[in-house]
Amino acid sequence: MTDFDTQRALRKNRVRRRGIYLLPNLFTTAALFAGFYAIVQAMHLRFDQAAAAIFVAMVLDGLDGRVARMTRTQSAFGAEFDSLADMVSFGAAPALIVYEWALKGMGKLGWIAAFVYVAGAALRLARFNTMLDVADKRWFTGMPSPAAAALVAGLVWIVDDNNIDPAGLKWVVFAVTLFAGLTMVSNVPYWSFKSINLKKSVPFLAICVFVLAIALLSYQPPLVLFAGFVAYAVSGYVLLAWNKLRRRPPAEPAS
């Protein structure tokens, strides 16, 4: 009986010592809060703040993984927690925001578009988790959910910032929401930016471009962010078309 109690106490101590890493999970929790905050602001019809919160969640989501790698605190718990937080911040939150903002007046078509987006985000995250060990780290298969969320939230932010009635743009919003949802589950390749090495030297022109981007961002945040993510969304299809053209066999010369 004493041996059994001793073994049981040792097992409990091992479970307690396991715990979770605090620092990267704090960033993930903050990203989750930003997504939840976006939903609350959309419920109160403050769509500019809701859209801005999605971008804050993007920044925090990008930091948690980097912090975990830098501090060597990666864990299976952190990966699962990050996926669940992403589903709220980049799946449910953008869909609810865009539905309350413009799609609600479209009846069934509106909530179908919002649901396609949510389902696309869930499938995208599930596929990403299952391909971690086999996928090329330089590329994403399908548009990543933060970029899709930024595309939808950016449209909301830029229209709201210019005091444009979204009712007149409902079909544009419908198309953008469907495009973002379906592109997440497509096989379109997107650059992951993971090949960028910040420890290497860069040309002086790169610093000038970075300064110019910061200046433009401070002048017109909604416009610059939306334009940037539109360019990123299109870049995947351009790359797909380029890859297909390169693989096409050369035409035989005419006899």
C-alpha positions, 0 to 999 in steps of 0.5 A, spaced: 500 500 500 505 504 501 509 503 494 502 505 491 501 511 495 509 513 493 508 512 486 501 516 486 505 522 489 511 521 484 506 521 478 502 527 481 509 531 482 511 530 475 504 532 472 505 539 476 512 540 474 510 539 467 506 546 467 505 550 461 510 556 458 508 563 461 511 568 456 508 565 449 501 563 452 501 570 454 501 573 447 496 568 445 491 570 450 492 577 448 491 575 441 485 571 443 482 577 447 483 582 441 479 577 437 473 577 443 474 585 443 473 585 436 466 581 436 464 585 442 465 592 439 461 589 432 455 588 437 456 595 439 456 597 432 463 600 433 466 597 426 472 601 426 475 599 433 473 592 431 477 592 425 483 595 428 482 589 434 483 584 428 490 587 426 492 587 433 490 580 434 495 579 427 501 582 430 500 578 437 499 572 433 505 573 429 509 574 436 507 568 440 511 563 435 517 567 435 517 568 442 516 561 443 522 559 438 527 565 441 526 562 448 525 555 446 519 554 450 515 551 444 510 546 446 504 541 444 499 545 449 502 552 446 500 550 438 493 547 440 492 554 444 494 558 438 490 554 433 484 555 438 485 562 439 486 563 431 479 560 430 476 566 434 480 572 432 481 570 425 475 565 424 469 567 428 470 574 429 471 577 422 465 573 420 461 576 425 463 583 424 462 583 416 455 580 417 453 585 422 456 590 418 454 589 411 451 582 410 445 582 415 441 585 410 442 580 405 438 575 408 440 567 407 446 569 402 449 574 407 449 568 413 451 563 408 457 567 406 459 569 413 459 561 414 463 559 408 468 564 411 468 561 418 468 554 415 474 556 411 478 558 417 476 552 421 479 547 415 485 552 414 487 551 421 486 544 421 490 542 415 495 547 417 496 543 423 496 536 420 501 538 415 506 541 420 511 536 419 511 535 411 510 542 408 515 546 405 516 552 411 517 557 405 510 557 403 503 556 405 498 552 402 492 556 401 491 563 404 493 564 411 487 565 416 490 572 419 491 574 412 484 572 410 481 576 416 486 582 415 482 582 408 475 582 410 477 587 416 481 592 412 475 592 407 470 594 413 475 599 416 477 603 410 469 603 408 467 605 415 473 610 416 471 614 409 463 614 412 461 610 406 454 606 407 456 599 406 449 597 404 451 600 397 457 595 397 454 589 399 455 585 393 462 587 393 463 585 401 459 578 399 464 577 394 470 579 398 468 574 404 467 568 399 473 569 396 477 570 403 473 563 405 475 559 399 482 561 398 483 559 405 482 552 403 485 552 396 491 550 394 494 556 392 501 557 394 503 564 399 509 566 401 510 565 409 515 570 410 519 565 414 525 565 410 527 572 412 533 572 416 533 578 420 540 577 422 543 578 415 545 584 412 540 588 407 541 593 402 540 600 404 534 601 399 531 596 404 531 600 410 528 606 405 522 602 403 521 600 410 521 607 413 517 609 407 512 604 409 512 606 416 510 613 414 504 611 409 502 607 415 502 612 420 498 617 414 493 612 412 492 606 416 486 603 413 488 604 406 495 602 406 493 595 410 488 594 406 492 595 399 497 591 402 493 585 404 489 585 397 496 585 394 498 579 398 491 575 396 493 576 389 500 574 389 498 567 391 494 567 384 500 570 380 505 565 383 500 559 381 499 562 374 507 563 374 508 556 376 503 553 371 506 557 365 513 554 367 511 547 367 507 547 361 511 544 355 514 548 350 510 548 343 512 544 337 515 548 332 510 548 326 512 544 320 
